[in-house]
């Protein structure tokens, strides 16, 4: 069974700080990784994806991938209360997308 | 605007009942998926479909079946509902990428 592991949290950060969300995956064959954000009572929505080792930046968000360590992370700079949500890490295994259980992020104003 | 519509937001059924969950997308997407979401377990893939009349098992297909007679519609069927199928069910669709567009979800309670 392919697995994607996340710390469930909650991760609490003050407004304006950097939030760091982490994810590990079990299969070295996985090629693509995705971060979905899910607000309470809402459906997940894609915010970032990364295919190559290194960093990928999009506005306040940076996704980081380290295939040797089988580790993916999402950094949120200048965190805002509106970033409070559950963040789901997902990995593509063949023709399936496998999700982690998600990390709850709380940004306190 | 992208739209995935699930027929029922909340359902309450009895053990042994047959349950239909319907999902319709208006984006002409090829791919459609059914996930269930449970606290601490995240999203788990039940079934998916890459084309009309085509279906593939996900990670937890037991107790479920699906139907895709038209490109825009993907139905999840619980032949005989059980209490361990109480969950939030999420339908999603995608084109040739892994950006999944999710519906609002159907919260099913089996008594």
Backbone of each chain as ProteinMPNN parsed JSONL, in Angstrom:
{"seq_chain_A": "XXXXXXXXXXXXXXXXXXXXXXXXXXXXXXXXXXXXXXXXXXXXXXXXXXXXXXXXXXXXXXXXXXXXXXXXXXXXXXXXXXXXXXXXXXXXXXXXXXXXXXXXXXXXX", "coords_chain_A": {"N_chain_A": [[0.849, -1.181, 0.0], [0.688, 2.086, -1.011], [1.884, 4.934, 0.714], [1.255, 8.12, 2.172], [2.431, 10.313, 4.459], [1.52, 12.581, 7.014], [1.897, 14.981, 9.619], [-0.713, 15.398, 11.848], [-1.223, 17.691, 13.252], [-2.843, 20.166, 15.411], [-1.002, 22.755, 13.713], [0.126, 25.662, 14.973], [0.617, 29.025, 14.232], [1.799, 32.412, 14.551], [0.263, 35.323, 13.099], [1.797, 36.522, 10.167], [4.085, 35.033, 10.397], [6.234, 32.302, 9.209], [4.8, 29.408, 8.01], [5.392, 25.972, 8.162], [4.852, 23.058, 6.53], [4.872, 19.562, 6.447], [5.6, 16.442, 4.728], [5.874, 12.998, 4.082], [6.64, 10.281, 1.858], [6.094, 6.903, 0.705], [6.916, 5.456, -1.558], [9.543, 5.265, -3.742], [9.217, 5.478, -6.423], [7.346, 7.369, -7.013], [6.441, 10.297, -8.769], [5.272, 12.819, -8.878], [3.958, 15.526, -6.967], [1.566, 17.038, -4.805], [-0.106, 19.804, -3.3], [-3.021, 20.316, -1.567], [-5.531, 22.5, -0.37], [-7.896, 22.64, 2.221], [-10.61, 24.174, 3.401], [-12.548, 24.409, 6.412], [-15.425, 22.451, 6.277], [-15.542, 22.629, 3.56], [-14.579, 21.683, 0.177], [-11.517, 20.114, -1.006], [-8.941, 22.059, -2.648], [-6.607, 22.601, -5.246], [-3.405, 23.955, -4.613], [-0.652, 23.961, -5.058], [1.843, 22.296, -7.057], [4.543, 19.992, -7.566], [7.26, 18.656, -9.364], [9.976, 18.28, -9.68], [13.14, 17.898, -8.018], [14.022, 20.215, -5.458], [13.063, 23.664, -5.068], [9.908, 25.294, -5.527], [8.282, 28.211, -6.245], [5.379, 30.169, -5.602], [3.92, 33.006, -5.339], [3.138, 33.616, -2.003], [3.63, 31.034, -1.336], [5.792, 28.218, -1.137], [6.839, 25.248, -2.487], [8.702, 22.368, -1.635], [10.829, 19.768, -2.645], [12.41, 16.743, -1.943], [13.685, 14.124, -3.247], [15.507, 12.133, -2.6], [15.31, 11.892, 0.141], [12.672, 11.389, 0.279], [10.66, 13.322, 0.769], [8.443, 15.995, 1.151], [7.604, 19.415, 1.289], [5.686, 22.284, 2.323], [5.906, 25.689, 2.386], [4.569, 28.539, 3.862], [4.715, 31.842, 3.572], [4.546, 34.918, 5.493], [2.141, 34.356, 6.945], [-1.42, 34.349, 7.043], [-4.552, 34.863, 8.793], [-6.521, 33.887, 7.09], [-5.293, 31.758, 5.912], [-5.702, 29.646, 7.529], [-6.551, 26.35, 7.672], [-6.977, 22.942, 6.523], [-4.258, 21.204, 5.234], [-3.559, 19.179, 2.599], [-1.369, 16.751, 1.534], [-0.43, 15.163, -1.468], [0.393, 12.373, -3.521], [1.331, 11.188, -6.714], [0.774, 7.98, -7.794], [1.357, 5.953, -10.285], [-1.599, 5.659, -12.005], [-3.081, 6.856, -10.019], [-4.001, 9.161, -7.43], [-2.744, 9.618, -4.328], [-3.615, 10.528, -1.106], [-2.41, 12.185, 1.846], [-3.346, 12.32, 5.362], [-3.645, 14.903, 6.119], [-2.729, 18.147, 7.458], [-3.646, 20.258, 10.029], [-3.703, 23.699, 9.99], [-3.399, 26.578, 11.944], [-3.63, 29.964, 12.02], [-2.874, 32.576, 14.028], [-4.197, 35.705, 14.847]], "CA_chain_A": [[0.0, 0.0, 0.0], [1.46, 3.321, -1.058], [1.472, 5.777, 1.822], [1.684, 9.503, 2.307], [2.29, 10.596, 5.887], [1.581, 13.965, 7.465], [1.567, 15.25, 11.007], [-2.086, 15.917, 11.81], [-1.297, 19.008, 13.882], [-2.74, 21.405, 14.647], [0.167, 23.604, 13.721], [-0.302, 27.03, 15.25], [1.637, 30.036, 13.988], [1.253, 33.772, 14.633], [0.125, 36.047, 11.83], [3.041, 37.091, 9.66], [5.186, 34.059, 10.504], [6.315, 31.27, 8.178], [4.254, 28.094, 8.374], [6.092, 24.897, 7.457], [4.057, 21.837, 6.536], [5.747, 18.504, 5.949], [4.952, 15.248, 4.199], [6.776, 11.967, 3.569], [5.955, 9.294, 1.027], [6.745, 5.603, 0.878], [7.361, 4.826, -2.794], [10.518, 6.072, -4.476], [8.797, 5.617, -7.813], [6.411, 8.466, -7.185], [7.081, 11.362, -9.546], [4.61, 14.124, -8.806], [3.436, 15.789, -5.63], [0.56, 18.086, -4.863], [-0.67, 20.323, -2.055], [-4.397, 20.787, -1.638], [-6.0, 23.198, 0.824], [-9.297, 22.356, 2.485], [-11.218, 24.944, 4.476], [-13.522, 23.653, 7.187], [-16.726, 22.316, 5.647], [-15.429, 22.809, 2.113], [-13.846, 20.651, -0.549], [-10.108, 20.463, -1.273], [-8.593, 22.752, -3.885], [-5.173, 22.522, -5.512], [-2.679, 25.206, -4.497], [0.718, 23.852, -5.576], [2.338, 20.983, -7.42], [5.99, 19.996, -7.806], [7.707, 17.419, -9.996], [11.434, 18.178, -9.685], [13.858, 18.208, -6.78], [14.296, 21.622, -5.251], [12.001, 24.547, -4.629], [9.029, 25.931, -6.5], [7.635, 29.314, -5.553], [4.193, 30.769, -6.207], [3.441, 33.992, -4.383], [3.596, 33.364, -0.639], [3.795, 29.596, -1.159], [6.933, 27.526, -1.715], [6.864, 23.795, -2.326], [10.054, 21.831, -1.66], [10.843, 18.321, -2.869], [13.69, 16.064, -1.788], [13.371, 12.739, -3.603], [16.412, 11.209, -1.897], [14.752, 11.709, 1.486], [11.237, 11.113, 0.115], [10.15, 14.368, 1.649], [7.862, 17.146, 0.473], [7.148, 20.392, 2.258], [5.034, 23.51, 1.85], [6.149, 26.842, 3.235], [3.668, 29.669, 3.641], [5.313, 33.045, 4.15], [3.597, 35.966, 5.886], [0.876, 33.647, 7.158], [-2.592, 35.149, 7.343], [-5.651, 34.061, 9.363], [-7.255, 33.231, 6.002], [-4.579, 30.52, 5.557], [-6.127, 28.59, 8.454], [-7.218, 25.308, 6.884], [-6.256, 21.67, 6.501], [-3.435, 21.089, 4.034], [-3.428, 17.783, 2.201], [-0.29, 16.38, 0.621], [-0.837, 14.043, -2.316], [1.43, 11.85, -4.399], [0.821, 10.404, -7.827], [1.303, 6.636, -7.964], [0.751, 5.437, -11.511], [-2.797, 6.402, -12.397], [-3.848, 7.224, -8.833], [-3.514, 10.216, -6.558], [-2.89, 9.143, -2.953], [-3.575, 11.664, -0.197], [-2.166, 12.06, 3.263], [-4.51, 12.632, 6.201], [-3.758, 16.352, 6.233], [-2.251, 18.891, 8.626], [-4.46, 21.432, 10.349], [-2.935, 24.915, 10.247], [-4.134, 27.686, 12.558], [-2.862, 31.206, 12.041], [-3.498, 33.409, 15.059], [-3.987, 37.156, 14.654]], "C_chain_A": [[0.891, 1.239, 0.0], [0.958, 4.254, 0.022], [2.056, 7.17, 1.711], [1.392, 9.895, 3.753], [2.416, 12.086, 6.169], [1.308, 14.014, 8.956], [0.203, 15.929, 11.044], [-2.212, 17.309, 12.409], [-2.269, 19.008, 15.044], [-1.388, 22.097, 14.799], [-0.317, 25.033, 13.904], [0.855, 27.988, 15.027], [1.01, 31.417, 14.142], [1.163, 34.396, 13.243], [1.455, 36.68, 11.439], [4.222, 36.139, 9.698], [5.19, 33.127, 9.292], [5.741, 29.968, 8.734], [4.944, 27.039, 7.525], [5.316, 23.595, 7.634], [4.855, 20.737, 5.838], [4.987, 17.234, 5.594], [6.042, 14.268, 3.781], [5.968, 10.943, 2.785], [6.777, 8.016, 0.973], [7.38, 5.048, -0.392], [8.305, 5.742, -3.563], [10.122, 6.292, -5.932], [7.846, 6.764, -8.064], [7.116, 9.663, -7.817], [6.537, 12.745, -9.265], [3.926, 14.286, -7.455], [2.588, 17.048, -5.637], [0.183, 18.514, -3.448], [-2.056, 20.867, -2.32], [-4.726, 21.46, -0.303], [-7.487, 22.918, 0.986], [-9.759, 23.192, 3.675], [-12.293, 24.095, 5.149], [-14.885, 23.631, 6.496], [-16.724, 22.466, 4.144], [-14.65, 21.674, 1.484], [-12.398, 21.077, -0.784], [-9.947, 21.206, -2.596], [-7.072, 22.749, -4.026], [-4.528, 23.897, -5.35], [-1.278, 25.131, -5.071], [0.956, 22.43, -6.073], [3.829, 21.1, -7.713], [6.397, 18.642, -8.347], [9.212, 17.194, -9.815], [11.999, 18.479, -8.31], [14.116, 19.703, -6.677], [13.059, 22.37, -4.802], [11.181, 25.049, -5.801], [8.214, 26.975, -5.767], [6.43, 29.823, -6.331], [3.596, 31.722, -5.19], [4.005, 33.738, -3.001], [3.896, 31.896, -0.375], [5.08, 29.1, -1.837], [6.812, 26.042, -1.434], [8.307, 23.326, -2.468], [9.983, 20.318, -1.793], [12.261, 17.805, -2.73], [13.429, 14.581, -2.027], [14.27, 11.744, -2.886], [15.876, 10.893, -0.502], [13.269, 11.385, 1.466], [10.409, 12.057, 0.975], [9.658, 15.529, 0.807], [7.431, 18.141, 1.541], [6.477, 21.563, 1.55], [5.32, 24.601, 2.861], [5.171, 27.935, 2.864], [4.272, 30.869, 4.35], [4.229, 34.053, 4.499], [2.202, 35.363, 6.105], [-0.232, 34.592, 7.589], [-3.673, 34.265, 7.99], [-6.452, 33.322, 8.296], [-6.544, 31.975, 5.49], [-4.965, 29.362, 6.475], [-7.004, 27.589, 7.714], [-6.49, 23.99, 7.141], [-5.523, 21.554, 5.174], [-3.148, 19.614, 3.768], [-2.287, 17.626, 1.207], [-0.748, 15.183, -0.188], [0.324, 13.656, -3.229], [0.785, 11.037, -5.506], [1.536, 9.06, -7.866], [0.625, 6.039, -9.175], [-0.433, 6.282, -11.902], [-3.684, 6.74, -11.201], [-3.189, 8.389, -8.124], [-3.797, 9.771, -5.135], [-2.671, 10.316, -2.009], [-3.098, 11.258, 1.185], [-3.404, 12.482, 4.042], [-4.685, 14.132, 6.425], [-3.201, 16.899, 7.534], [-3.138, 20.106, 8.819], [-3.522, 22.594, 10.677], [-3.846, 25.969, 10.852], [-3.215, 28.887, 12.626], [-3.58, 32.165, 12.974], [-3.163, 34.871, 14.826], [-3.72, 37.831, 15.984]], "O_chain_A": [[1.73, 1.421, 0.882], [-0.249, 4.364, 0.238], [3.173, 7.375, 1.235], [0.252, 9.819, 4.211], [3.296, 12.764, 5.638], [0.573, 13.183, 9.49], [-0.016, 16.923, 10.351], [-3.169, 18.031, 12.128], [-2.512, 17.951, 15.626], [-0.737, 22.035, 15.842], [-1.08, 25.55, 13.087], [1.944, 27.792, 15.566], [-0.184, 31.582, 13.892], [1.905, 34.027, 12.332], [2.142, 37.288, 12.26], [5.256, 36.413, 9.089], [4.279, 33.154, 8.465], [6.152, 29.494, 9.794], [5.067, 27.194, 6.31], [5.151, 23.1, 8.749], [5.438, 20.955, 4.776], [3.887, 16.985, 6.087], [7.038, 14.676, 3.184], [4.772, 10.762, 3.016], [7.993, 8.035, 1.167], [8.305, 4.24, -0.305], [7.932, 6.839, -3.98], [10.638, 7.194, -6.592], [7.567, 7.097, -9.216], [8.241, 9.999, -7.45], [7.254, 13.736, -9.397], [3.393, 13.336, -6.882], [2.856, 17.996, -6.375], [0.155, 17.702, -2.523], [-2.257, 21.741, -3.163], [-4.255, 21.037, 0.752], [-8.245, 22.952, 0.017], [-9.354, 22.95, 4.812], [-12.868, 23.191, 4.543], [-15.433, 24.684, 6.17], [-17.78, 22.434, 3.513], [-14.123, 20.807, 2.181], [-12.089, 22.268, -0.763], [-10.717, 21.007, -3.536], [-6.346, 22.879, -3.04], [-5.03, 24.888, -5.879], [-0.756, 26.145, -5.532], [0.351, 21.479, -5.578], [4.32, 22.173, -8.063], [5.945, 17.605, -7.861], [9.672, 16.052, -9.799], [11.406, 19.227, -7.532], [14.392, 20.371, -7.673], [12.132, 21.793, -4.233], [11.683, 25.21, -6.913], [7.535, 26.669, -4.787], [6.455, 29.899, -7.56], [2.861, 31.311, -4.292], [5.222, 33.652, -2.836], [4.37, 31.55, 0.707], [5.408, 29.505, -2.952], [6.696, 25.627, -0.281], [9.048, 23.823, -3.316], [9.174, 19.665, -1.134], [13.195, 18.35, -3.317], [13.003, 13.865, -1.121], [13.844, 10.627, -2.593], [15.98, 9.762, -0.029], [12.672, 11.135, 2.513], [9.582, 11.64, 1.787], [10.334, 15.99, -0.113], [6.939, 17.737, 2.595], [6.673, 21.796, 0.357], [5.017, 24.46, 4.046], [4.968, 28.222, 1.684], [4.335, 30.91, 5.579], [3.15, 34.062, 3.906], [1.218, 35.812, 5.517], [-0.021, 35.507, 8.385], [-3.703, 33.056, 7.759], [-7.001, 32.252, 8.561], [-7.124, 31.209, 4.719], [-4.591, 28.218, 6.218], [-8.065, 27.938, 7.195], [-5.511, 23.942, 7.886], [-6.105, 21.781, 4.113], [-2.576, 18.909, 4.599], [-2.252, 18.288, 0.17], [-1.389, 14.28, 0.35], [1.121, 14.496, -3.646], [-0.174, 10.299, -5.28], [2.762, 9.007, -7.961], [-0.544, 5.66, -9.114], [-0.3, 7.488, -12.109], [-4.897, 6.892, -11.348], [-1.975, 8.58, -8.207], [-4.953, 9.568, -4.765], [-1.662, 11.016, -2.1], [-3.345, 10.142, 1.641], [-4.387, 12.944, 3.463], [-5.743, 14.58, 6.867], [-3.196, 16.227, 8.565], [-3.355, 20.886, 7.892], [-2.654, 22.477, 11.542], [-4.935, 26.226, 10.339], [-2.142, 28.825, 13.226], [-4.736, 32.525, 12.751], [-2.003, 35.235, 14.634], [-3.519, 39.044, 16.032]]}, "seq_chain_B": "XXXXXXXXXXXXXXXXXXXXXXXXXXXXXXXXXXXXXXXXXXXXXXXXXXXXXXXXXXXXXXXXXXXXXXXXXXXXXXXXXXXXXXXXXXXXXXXXXXXXXXXXXXXXXXX", "coords_chain_B": {"N_chain_B": [[-17.208, 28.758, -15.159], [-15.684, 26.235, -13.167], [-17.463, 23.28, -12.367], [-18.558, 20.842, -10.188], [-21.079, 18.779, -9.319], [-22.737, 17.299, -6.679], [-25.351, 15.11, -5.921], [-26.688, 14.894, -3.438], [-26.348, 16.508, -0.339], [-26.575, 15.681, 2.281], [-27.33, 12.547, 3.634], [-29.333, 10.061, 5.203], [-29.411, 6.754, 5.909], [-30.626, 3.374, 6.25], [-29.157, 0.383, 7.584], [-28.337, -2.058, 5.187], [-29.811, -0.944, 3.134], [-29.951, 0.108, -0.32], [-27.851, 2.458, -1.784], [-27.529, 5.379, -3.701], [-25.2, 7.588, -4.965], [-24.849, 10.495, -6.714], [-22.976, 12.189, -9.237], [-22.163, 14.994, -11.148], [-20.402, 16.61, -13.712], [-19.512, 19.636, -15.379], [-17.482, 20.241, -17.109], [-16.506, 18.841, -19.199], [-14.625, 16.895, -18.592], [-12.375, 14.113, -18.768], [-11.71, 12.346, -16.729], [-12.945, 10.929, -13.742], [-13.61, 10.64, -10.248], [-14.184, 8.887, -7.176], [-13.941, 9.516, -3.807], [-13.642, 8.743, -0.31], [-13.78, 10.484, 2.788], [-12.446, 10.431, 5.913], [-12.01, 11.253, 9.371], [-8.659, 11.573, 10.366], [-7.851, 9.696, 8.525], [-7.783, 10.756, 6.056], [-8.236, 11.344, 2.51], [-9.488, 8.684, 0.714], [-9.257, 6.612, -2.09], [-11.933, 5.285, -3.87], [-13.157, 4.369, -6.333], [-12.364, 4.961, -9.794], [-12.633, 6.556, -13.021], [-11.715, 6.672, -16.41], [-12.966, 7.005, -18.744], [-16.045, 6.899, -20.602], [-18.172, 4.291, -19.553], [-16.066, 2.92, -18.522], [-14.185, 1.713, -15.757], [-12.159, 1.683, -12.823], [-10.786, 0.013, -10.024], [-10.131, 1.587, -6.924], [-8.347, 2.119, -3.911], [-9.973, 1.185, -1.873], [-12.33, -0.482, -2.73], [-14.21, -2.326, -1.854], [-17.522, -3.251, -1.204], [-18.63, -1.274, -2.673], [-19.828, -0.035, -5.852], [-19.679, 1.327, -9.196], [-20.938, 3.506, -11.781], [-20.698, 4.658, -15.066], [-22.267, 5.945, -17.419], [-22.556, 8.134, -19.03], [-20.401, 10.769, -20.141], [-20.34, 12.993, -18.431], [-21.34, 12.16, -16.004], [-21.021, 10.346, -13.008], [-21.615, 7.74, -10.988], [-21.876, 6.52, -7.674], [-22.422, 3.517, -5.998], [-23.794, 1.931, -3.247], [-24.348, -1.188, -2.512], [-25.475, -2.589, -0.359], [-25.895, -0.952, 2.318], [-23.714, -0.358, 5.071], [-22.877, 0.247, 8.535], [-20.201, 0.969, 8.748], [-19.751, 2.363, 6.482], [-20.515, 4.894, 6.865], [-19.695, 8.149, 6.243], [-17.933, 10.953, 4.692], [-18.413, 11.557, 1.344], [-16.646, 12.272, -1.528], [-16.741, 13.502, -4.76], [-14.792, 13.89, -7.688], [-13.353, 15.52, -10.564], [-11.19, 15.563, -13.438], [-9.065, 16.823, -16.073], [-6.507, 16.21, -18.344], [-4.622, 16.435, -16.346], [-3.375, 16.446, -12.963], [-4.889, 18.113, -11.444], [-7.448, 18.058, -9.483], [-10.902, 18.657, -9.416], [-13.205, 19.165, -7.01], [-16.443, 18.107, -5.847], [-19.045, 19.348, -3.596], [-19.379, 17.471, -1.685], [-20.891, 14.6, -0.103], [-22.495, 13.813, 2.742], [-22.884, 10.883, 4.314], [-24.847, 9.023, 6.495], [-25.189, 5.963, 8.032], [-27.505, 4.084, 9.643]], "CA_chain_B": [[-16.581, 28.352, -13.913], [-15.664, 24.795, -12.98], [-18.549, 22.873, -11.499], [-18.849, 19.426, -9.946], [-22.275, 18.802, -8.484], [-23.143, 16.039, -6.074], [-26.817, 15.199, -5.853], [-27.215, 15.055, -2.084], [-25.356, 16.938, 0.629], [-26.73, 14.892, 3.501], [-28.241, 11.415, 3.53], [-29.415, 9.123, 6.31], [-29.948, 5.489, 5.392], [-30.633, 2.232, 7.169], [-28.302, -0.761, 7.232], [-28.915, -2.943, 4.194], [-30.413, -0.202, 2.031], [-29.127, 0.424, -1.484], [-27.646, 3.905, -1.795], [-26.958, 5.938, -4.929], [-24.638, 8.938, -4.895], [-24.663, 10.924, -8.101], [-22.029, 13.282, -9.444], [-22.201, 15.516, -12.514], [-19.444, 17.693, -13.971], [-19.865, 20.368, -16.6], [-16.219, 20.716, -17.677], [-16.093, 17.906, -20.256], [-13.434, 16.18, -18.138], [-12.345, 12.677, -19.05], [-11.476, 11.551, -15.534], [-13.804, 11.175, -12.581], [-13.126, 9.895, -9.089], [-14.925, 8.889, -5.918], [-13.149, 9.351, -2.59], [-14.287, 8.973, 0.966], [-12.901, 11.209, 3.699], [-12.714, 10.131, 7.315], [-11.036, 11.911, 10.256], [-7.437, 10.833, 10.627], [-7.509, 8.798, 7.419], [-7.667, 11.526, 4.83], [-9.034, 10.963, 1.353], [-9.152, 7.359, 0.197], [-9.855, 6.434, -3.409], [-12.822, 4.126, -3.951], [-13.178, 3.984, -7.748], [-12.193, 6.056, -10.73], [-13.022, 6.248, -14.397], [-11.037, 7.499, -17.392], [-13.749, 7.117, -19.973], [-17.405, 6.383, -20.463], [-18.314, 2.842, -19.367], [-14.804, 2.37, -18.024], [-14.012, 1.938, -14.329], [-11.045, 0.978, -12.208], [-10.838, 0.003, -8.572], [-9.155, 2.348, -6.168], [-7.719, 1.421, -2.792], [-10.981, 0.607, -0.969], [-13.544, -0.676, -3.516], [-15.118, -3.34, -1.297], [-18.817, -2.749, -0.761], [-19.054, -0.2, -3.577], [-19.719, -0.175, -7.295], [-19.845, 2.613, -9.859], [-21.503, 3.484, -13.122], [-20.446, 5.852, -15.873], [-22.954, 5.762, -18.699], [-22.315, 9.351, -19.808], [-19.115, 11.368, -19.783], [-20.443, 13.981, -17.379], [-21.991, 11.616, -14.817], [-20.333, 9.214, -12.385], [-22.441, 7.371, -9.834], [-21.344, 5.571, -6.69], [-23.527, 2.695, -5.505], [-23.575, 1.064, -2.102], [-25.356, -2.211, -2.758], [-26.12, -2.89, 0.909], [-25.159, -0.034, 3.188], [-23.349, -0.809, 6.413], [-22.528, 1.385, 9.399], [-18.82, 1.405, 8.518], [-19.729, 3.21, 5.297], [-20.814, 6.268, 7.274], [-18.525, 8.918, 5.854], [-18.096, 12.01, 3.708], [-18.036, 11.072, 0.017], [-16.266, 13.368, -2.412], [-16.554, 13.218, -6.175], [-13.877, 14.836, -8.321], [-13.078, 15.291, -11.977], [-9.986, 16.224, -13.934], [-8.752, 16.621, -17.465], [-5.271, 15.434, -18.453], [-3.677, 16.829, -15.306], [-3.771, 15.961, -11.642], [-5.677, 19.089, -10.701], [-8.787, 17.527, -9.28], [-11.944, 19.587, -9.004], [-14.079, 18.392, -6.141], [-17.777, 18.547, -5.504], [-19.228, 19.82, -2.23], [-19.381, 16.33, -0.774], [-22.157, 14.017, 0.375], [-22.277, 13.19, 4.052], [-23.787, 9.742, 4.466], [-24.938, 8.358, 7.789], [-25.905, 4.681, 7.956], [-27.937, 3.722, 11.006]], "C_chain_B": [[-16.727, 26.834, -13.749], [-16.747, 24.369, -12.01], [-18.661, 21.355, -11.435], [-19.984, 19.401, -8.943], [-22.586, 17.406, -7.975], [-24.608, 16.154, -5.67], [-27.33, 15.471, -4.45], [-26.105, 15.498, -1.14], [-25.372, 16.078, 1.883], [-27.723, 13.754, 3.232], [-28.186, 10.597, 4.805], [-30.111, 7.877, 5.797], [-29.883, 4.423, 6.48], [-29.686, 1.151, 6.664], [-29.038, -1.66, 6.255], [-29.572, -2.234, 3.026], [-29.425, -0.035, 0.89], [-29.062, 1.947, -1.587], [-26.996, 4.323, -3.108], [-26.445, 7.342, -4.635], [-24.281, 9.352, -6.309], [-23.733, 12.141, -8.167], [-22.068, 13.696, -10.914], [-21.186, 16.638, -12.63], [-19.751, 18.328, -15.322], [-18.633, 20.861, -17.349], [-15.713, 19.839, -18.815], [-14.804, 17.171, -19.884], [-13.538, 14.697, -18.435], [-12.383, 11.849, -17.761], [-12.435, 11.933, -14.411], [-13.445, 10.193, -11.484], [-14.171, 9.942, -7.968], [-13.944, 8.596, -4.781], [-14.091, 9.346, -1.39], [-13.276, 9.621, 1.917], [-13.354, 10.954, 5.124], [-11.642, 10.785, 8.174], [-9.832, 11.014, 10.516], [-6.982, 9.918, 9.503], [-7.365, 9.53, 6.098], [-8.606, 11.054, 3.744], [-8.562, 9.603, 0.851], [-9.959, 7.093, -1.072], [-10.676, 5.142, -3.463], [-12.807, 3.544, -5.369], [-12.835, 5.213, -8.576], [-12.494, 5.584, -12.145], [-12.309, 7.217, -15.334], [-11.833, 7.664, -18.686], [-15.146, 6.578, -19.696], [-17.377, 4.86, -20.425], [-17.032, 2.164, -18.887], [-14.69, 2.669, -16.545], [-12.804, 1.151, -13.847], [-11.181, 1.063, -10.696], [-9.766, 0.899, -7.99], [-8.593, 1.505, -5.045], [-8.721, 0.735, -1.872], [-12.298, 0.376, -1.709], [-14.594, -1.597, -2.886], [-16.399, -2.695, -0.78], [-19.388, -1.647, -1.641], [-19.031, -0.677, -5.028], [-19.975, 1.199, -7.904], [-20.458, 2.399, -11.233], [-21.147, 4.788, -13.816], [-21.001, 5.609, -17.28], [-22.777, 6.964, -19.623], [-21.059, 10.022, -19.288], [-19.24, 12.27, -18.555], [-20.942, 13.415, -16.048], [-21.274, 10.368, -14.315], [-21.061, 8.914, -11.087], [-21.73, 6.354, -8.963], [-22.532, 4.842, -6.069], [-23.051, 1.866, -4.321], [-24.686, 0.026, -2.158], [-26.153, -2.54, -1.496], [-25.371, -2.119, 1.99], [-24.888, -0.653, 4.558], [-22.876, 0.392, 7.219], [-21.105, 1.867, 9.163], [-18.663, 2.182, 7.204], [-20.228, 4.626, 5.597], [-19.569, 7.11, 7.05], [-18.932, 10.123, 5.021], [-17.585, 11.48, 2.377], [-17.808, 12.262, -0.9], [-16.07, 12.854, -3.824], [-15.601, 14.276, -6.734], [-13.749, 14.516, -9.801], [-11.791, 16.006, -12.352], [-9.866, 15.972, -15.432], [-7.447, 15.825, -17.529], [-4.194, 15.916, -17.49], [-4.142, 16.22, -13.992], [-4.38, 17.068, -10.801], [-7.094, 18.563, -10.632], [-9.723, 18.637, -8.832], [-12.996, 18.772, -8.253], [-15.48, 18.983, -6.064], [-17.845, 18.925, -4.026], [-19.231, 18.687, -1.208], [-20.783, 15.879, -0.4], [-21.874, 13.314, 1.69], [-23.339, 12.129, 4.262], [-23.697, 9.191, 5.877], [-25.75, 7.097, 7.613], [-26.22, 4.234, 9.378], [-28.186, 2.229, 11.131]], "O_chain_B": [[-17.734, 26.238, -14.132], [-16.944, 24.993, -10.967], [-18.83, 20.675, -12.447], [-19.862, 19.94, -7.843], [-22.686, 16.455, -8.75], [-25.04, 17.178, -5.142], [-28.305, 16.203, -4.281], [-25.023, 14.911, -1.149], [-24.33, 15.785, 2.47], [-28.803, 13.968, 2.68], [-27.127, 10.453, 5.416], [-31.243, 7.929, 5.316], [-29.182, 4.563, 7.482], [-29.448, 1.028, 5.462], [-30.207, -1.988, 6.455], [-29.864, -2.87, 2.013], [-28.212, -0.035, 1.101], [-30.079, 2.633, -1.49], [-26.037, 3.702, -3.567], [-27.178, 8.183, -4.114], [-23.528, 8.676, -7.009], [-23.717, 12.99, -7.277], [-22.013, 12.852, -11.81], [-21.108, 17.51, -11.765], [-20.184, 17.666, -16.266], [-18.726, 21.8, -18.139], [-14.621, 20.063, -19.337], [-13.988, 16.861, -20.752], [-14.612, 14.099, -18.368], [-13.007, 10.789, -17.711], [-12.697, 13.112, -14.17], [-13.031, 9.065, -11.749], [-14.929, 10.903, -7.838], [-13.229, 7.593, -4.784], [-15.198, 9.88, -1.454], [-12.078, 9.342, 1.857], [-14.497, 11.228, 5.49], [-10.486, 10.868, 7.76], [-9.98, 9.837, 10.846], [-5.856, 9.419, 9.522], [-6.869, 8.963, 5.124], [-9.639, 10.442, 4.017], [-7.374, 9.403, 0.596], [-11.168, 7.316, -1.122], [-10.183, 4.059, -3.148], [-12.482, 2.373, -5.568], [-12.991, 6.349, -8.129], [-12.595, 4.389, -12.422], [-12.293, 8.425, -15.097], [-11.416, 8.374, -19.601], [-15.39, 5.901, -18.697], [-16.641, 4.224, -21.179], [-16.957, 0.936, -18.86], [-15.057, 3.759, -16.107], [-12.47, 0.097, -14.388], [-11.639, 2.073, -10.16], [-8.643, 0.964, -8.492], [-8.385, 0.303, -5.211], [-8.359, -0.203, -1.161], [-13.304, 0.985, -1.346], [-15.738, -1.638, -3.34], [-16.365, -1.726, -0.021], [-20.485, -1.146, -1.395], [-18.304, -1.607, -5.378], [-20.429, 2.118, -7.223], [-20.493, 1.29, -11.766], [-21.273, 5.872, -13.247], [-20.307, 5.142, -18.183], [-22.839, 6.832, -20.845], [-20.697, 9.859, -18.123], [-18.332, 12.305, -17.724], [-20.961, 14.138, -15.052], [-20.962, 9.458, -15.084], [-21.112, 9.754, -10.189], [-21.067, 5.443, -9.46], [-23.518, 5.462, -5.668], [-22.028, 1.186, -4.395], [-25.843, 0.339, -1.878], [-27.365, -2.745, -1.559], [-24.351, -2.574, 2.506], [-25.72, -1.368, 5.118], [-22.517, 1.426, 6.656], [-20.817, 3.048, 9.353], [-17.56, 2.607, 6.862], [-20.348, 5.453, 4.693], [-18.509, 6.819, 7.604], [-20.103, 10.302, 4.685], [-16.452, 11.008, 2.289], [-18.661, 13.14, -1.031], [-15.331, 11.898, -4.057], [-15.614, 15.425, -6.292], [-14.001, 13.392, -10.234], [-11.358, 16.935, -11.669], [-10.47, 15.051, -15.982], [-7.312, 14.836, -16.808], [-3.002, 15.82, -17.78], [-5.18, 15.561, -13.93], [-4.39, 16.977, -9.574], [-7.842, 18.619, -11.608], [-9.378, 19.452, -7.976], [-13.586, 17.832, -8.785], [-15.674, 20.191, -6.197], [-16.855, 18.84, -3.299], [-19.1, 18.925, -0.008], [-21.728, 16.668, -0.384], [-21.113, 12.348, 1.745], [-24.529, 12.426, 4.372], [-22.609, 8.926, 6.387], [-26.871, 7.141, 7.105], [-25.326, 4.034, 10.2], [-28.553, 1.752, 12.204]]}, "name": "protein", "num_of_chains": 2, "seq": "XXXXXXXXXXXXXXXXXXXXXXXXXXXXXXXXXXXXXXXXXXXXXXXXXXXXXXXXXXXXXXXXXXXXXXXXXXXXXXXXXXXXXXXXXXXXXXXXXXXXXXXXXXXXXXXXXXXXXXXXXXXXXXXXXXXXXXXXXXXXXXXXXXXXXXXXXXXXXXXXXXXXXXXXXXXXXXXXXXXXXXXXXXXXXXXXXXXXXXXXXXXXXXXXXXXXXXXXXXXX"}
